[in-house]
Amino acid sequence: MTAAVVVAARRTPVGTAGRALGVVTVDRLAAHVLRAVADDIGERAAAPVDDVVLGNCMGPGGNIARVSALAAGLGEEVPGVTVDRQCGSGLAAVVQAAQAVVSGDARLVLAGGAESASTAPIRAHRSLEGAGEPVPYARAPFTPAEFGDPEMGEAAEALAAARHVSRDRQDAYAAASHARALAAQRAGRFDAELVPLTELGADDRPRALRESVLARMPAAFVPGGTVTAGNSCPVSDGAAAVGVVADELREGRPGLRVVAGATVGCDPRLPGWGPVPAVQRVLHQAGAKMDDVAVVEIVEAFAGQVLAVTDALGLDPLGGDAARVCPDGGAIALGHPWGATGAVCVVRLFSRLVRGGAPAGTLGLATAAVGGGMGVAALVEVVR
């Protein structure tokens, strides 16, 4: 059985919704990074692109992966499929691509995710009576009503309370995420992975934040709560993609072998818990322990949710594991284009481990929580 290896990884800068990327549609965001990954692989690819798998949550439909593949100039013979696992969509797309390669159904797949919150369509229910104006709605349900169907901010508040994650720790984590992202920008650690788009050549969100400023921000979702706009991610636009090939086709190119991937369900009322059982499953599948993992990239939707998960996994991102958990900052600092961020985590692992010169055998982990009560995780290993 062959192995699936990520041999190229790129992303657009992440833009705050309504700003620099606000006029770029989701298919154009995706096409931009697909073209860059295809060019990175170039003529060294010993096989044509067999498929394009893209995550997306809020786009117009119409199979964005196929539209993007055509817009990227990959050829009429290259199909595409769009995956919706909400905030885990981009990571789930990479896992699905790896599964296709391992099974032998494909030899080269481009995978990732894209989201344009700025241009996402406004949705409305048709009148069931056949008369009257359509009724706008903010989102589709994550669960049936009897399962609570919480808003993500409210669910993050509930998880932080259930796991006793204090406001002080949440604000400290948010400040650290921004500080790490700013340090990475200054050191050029994002440069090789970025594909500039329109006037945006770098992520526009990271800023210097003091915990004292964050401490003054009011609760955003639950009166008297601990989750604020300052310790949560912003609504964002962006895209990311990777090239996944069969190991025998990489021809000495370094990359990340996908060791294991998993998607699991959890309590729909506490969807932020999903990474815990997902990570536990991939580690069990691989016969590995958390101490074996060099870098963990988790989708930072809310600081309270990240800390609840890392506490459960035995990680201390504000102490001894600061260099392991989102070491260059995460979605709180960079932004969270929902369908893309899971793939951004894989791009970040590629930069930290492959571009960063980690030795063969080094392990990395990407994980995301999913609305509706799910978790997605992937364990990868450096190959040289």
Solvent accessible surface area in square Angstrom, and as a share of the most:
residue,aa,sasa,rsa
1,M,211,0.94
2,T,34,0.20
3,A,24,0.19
4,A,0,0.00
5,V,0,0.00
6,V,0,0.00
7,V,7,0.04
8,A,4,0.03
9,A,0,0.00
10,R,51,0.19
11,R,0,0.00
12,T,0,0.00
13,P,0,0.00
14,V,3,0.02
15,G,1,0.01
16,T,21,0.12
17,A,33,0.26
18,G,62,0.60
19,R,138,0.50
20,A,42,0.33
21,L,0,0.00
22,G,15,0.15
23,V,133,0.76
24,V,16,0.09
25,T,60,0.35
26,V,6,0.03
27,D,28,0.14
28,R,139,0.51
29,L,0,0.00
30,A,1,0.00
31,A,7,0.06
32,H,57,0.26
33,V,0,0.00
34,L,0,0.00
35,R,93,0.34
36,A,13,0.10
37,V,0,0.00
38,A,17,0.13
39,D,86,0.44
40,D,50,0.26
41,I,7,0.04
42,G,34,0.33
43,E,181,0.81
44,R,121,0.44
45,A,31,0.24
46,A,55,0.42
47,A,11,0.09
48,P,100,0.63
49,V,27,0.16
50,D,52,0.27
51,D,37,0.19
52,V,0,0.00
53,V,5,0.03
54,L,1,0.00
55,G,1,0.01
56,N,9,0.05
57,C,16,0.09
58,M,41,0.18
59,G,8,0.08
60,P,95,0.60
61,G,43,0.41
62,G,70,0.67
63,N,60,0.31
64,I,5,0.03
65,A,0,0.00
66,R,74,0.27
67,V,65,0.38
68,S,0,0.00
69,A,0,0.00
70,L,79,0.39
71,A,39,0.30
72,A,7,0.05
73,G,54,0.52
74,L,23,0.12
75,G,26,0.25
76,E,145,0.65
77,E,133,0.60
78,V,4,0.02
79,P,61,0.38
80,G,12,0.12
81,V,58,0.33
82,T,46,0.27
83,V,18,0.10
84,D,85,0.44
85,R,87,0.32
86,Q,45,0.20
87,C,22,0.13
88,G,0,0.00
89,S,0,0.00
90,G,0,0.00
91,L,0,0.00
92,A,9,0.07
93,A,0,0.00
94,V,3,0.02
95,V,13,0.07
96,Q,72,0.32
97,A,0,0.00
98,A,3,0.03
99,Q,104,0.46
100,A,30,0.23
101,V,0,0.00
102,V,43,0.25
103,S,74,0.47
104,G,56,0.54
105,D,121,0.63
106,A,9,0.07
107,R,116,0.42
108,L,6,0.03
109,V,1,0.00
110,L,0,0.00
111,A,0,0.00
112,G,0,0.00
113,G,0,0.00
114,A,1,0.00
115,E,0,0.00
116,S,4,0.02
117,A,23,0.17
118,S,41,0.27
119,T,51,0.30
120,A,25,0.19
121,P,55,0.35
122,I,163,0.83
123,R,74,0.27
124,A,49,0.38
125,H,103,0.46
126,R,211,0.77
127,S,30,0.19
128,L,176,0.87
129,E,150,0.67
130,G,72,0.69
131,A,71,0.55
132,G,69,0.67
133,E,145,0.65
134,P,72,0.45
135,V,90,0.52
136,P,95,0.60
137,Y,65,0.25
138,A,94,0.73
139,R,49,0.18
140,A,55,0.42
141,P,98,0.62
142,F,48,0.20
143,T,13,0.07
144,P,72,0.45
145,A,91,0.71
146,E,129,0.58
147,F,87,0.36
148,G,45,0.43
149,D,34,0.17
150,P,22,0.14
151,E,85,0.38
152,M,48,0.22
153,G,4,0.04
154,E,77,0.34
155,A,3,0.02
156,A,5,0.04
157,E,17,0.08
158,A,45,0.35
159,L,1,0.00
160,A,1,0.01
161,A,70,0.54
162,A,56,0.43
163,R,106,0.39
164,H,163,0.73
165,V,7,0.04
166,S,53,0.34
167,R,52,0.19
168,D,107,0.55
169,R,73,0.27
170,Q,0,0.00
171,D,3,0.02
172,A,22,0.17
173,Y,0,0.00
174,A,0,0.00
175,A,13,0.10
176,A,20,0.16
177,S,0,0.00
178,H,0,0.00
179,A,58,0.45
180,R,34,0.13
181,A,0,0.00
182,L,26,0.13
183,A,44,0.34
184,A,0,0.00
185,Q,53,0.24
186,R,185,0.67
187,A,65,0.50
188,G,26,0.25
189,R,100,0.36
190,F,2,0.01
191,D,97,0.50
192,A,58,0.45
193,E,0,0.00
194,L,17,0.09
195,V,18,0.10
196,P,81,0.51
197,L,22,0.11
198,T,84,0.49
199,E,170,0.76
200,L,17,0.08
201,G,42,0.40
202,A,47,0.36
203,D,7,0.04
204,D,47,0.25
205,R,37,0.14
206,P,16,0.10
207,R,97,0.35
208,A,91,0.71
209,L,48,0.24
210,R,161,0.59
211,E,90,0.40
212,S,62,0.40
213,V,48,0.27
214,L,2,0.01
215,A,61,0.47
216,R,174,0.63
217,M,61,0.27
218,P,105,0.66
219,A,32,0.25
220,A,52,0.41
221,F,86,0.36
222,V,53,0.31
223,P,130,0.82
224,G,82,0.79
225,G,15,0.15
226,T,37,0.22
227,V,0,0.00
228,T,0,0.00
229,A,61,0.47
230,G,6,0.06
231,N,0,0.00
232,S,4,0.03
233,C,27,0.16
234,P,19,0.12
235,V,75,0.43
236,S,0,0.00
237,D,0,0.00
238,G,0,0.00
239,A,1,0.01
240,A,0,0.00
241,A,0,0.00
242,V,0,0.00
243,G,0,0.00
244,V,0,0.00
245,V,8,0.04
246,A,3,0.03
247,D,51,0.26
248,E,116,0.52
249,L,18,0.09
250,R,37,0.14
251,E,103,0.46
252,G,59,0.56
253,R,30,0.11
254,P,48,0.30
255,G,0,0.00
256,L,0,0.00
257,R,74,0.27
258,V,17,0.10
259,V,42,0.24
260,A,12,0.09
261,G,21,0.21
262,A,8,0.06
263,T,41,0.24
264,V,14,0.08
265,G,58,0.55
266,C,28,0.17
267,D,66,0.34
268,P,29,0.18
269,R,115,0.42
270,L,45,0.22
271,P,3,0.02
272,G,9,0.09
273,W,61,0.22
274,G,0,0.00
275,P,0,0.00
276,V,5,0.03
277,P,37,0.23
278,A,0,0.00
279,V,0,0.00
280,Q,97,0.43
281,R,119,0.44
282,V,0,0.00
283,L,17,0.08
284,H,156,0.69
285,Q,100,0.44
286,A,37,0.29
287,G,73,0.70
288,A,18,0.14
289,K,149,0.63
290,M,24,0.11
291,D,127,0.66
292,D,78,0.41
293,V,3,0.02
294,A,41,0.32
295,V,10,0.05
296,V,3,0.01
297,E,3,0.02
298,I,4,0.02
299,V,4,0.02
300,E,0,0.00
301,A,17,0.13
302,F,21,0.09
303,A,0,0.00
304,G,0,0.00
305,Q,6,0.03
306,V,0,0.00
307,L,0,0.00
308,A,0,0.00
309,V,1,0.00
310,T,1,0.01
311,D,58,0.30
312,A,37,0.28
313,L,23,0.11
314,G,67,0.64
315,L,7,0.03
316,D,65,0.34
317,P,0,0.00
318,L,63,0.31
319,G,37,0.35
320,G,78,0.75
321,D,19,0.10
322,A,33,0.26
323,A,74,0.57
324,R,45,0.16
325,V,0,0.00
326,C,0,0.00
327,P,15,0.09
328,D,0,0.00
329,G,1,0.01
330,G,8,0.08
331,A,5,0.04
332,I,0,0.00
333,A,0,0.00
334,L,5,0.03
335,G,3,0.03
336,H,2,0.01
337,P,1,0.00
338,W,63,0.22
339,G,0,0.00
340,A,0,0.00
341,T,6,0.03
342,G,0,0.00
343,A,0,0.00
344,V,10,0.06
345,C,8,0.05
346,V,2,0.01
347,V,0,0.00
348,R,4,0.01
349,L,0,0.00
350,F,12,0.05
351,S,9,0.06
352,R,71,0.26
353,L,6,0.03
354,V,11,0.06
355,R,86,0.31
356,G,57,0.54
357,G,53,0.51
358,A,16,0.12
359,P,97,0.61
360,A,68,0.53
361,G,37,0.35
362,T,26,0.15
363,L,26,0.13
364,G,0,0.00
365,L,0,0.00
366,A,1,0.00
367,T,1,0.00
368,A,0,0.00
369,A,18,0.14
370,V,1,0.01
371,G,5,0.05
372,G,16,0.15
373,G,3,0.03
374,M,54,0.24
375,G,0,0.00
376,V,0,0.00
377,A,0,0.00
378,A,4,0.03
379,L,0,0.00
380,V,4,0.02
381,E,36,0.16
382,V,1,0.01
383,V,23,0.13
384,R,112,0.41
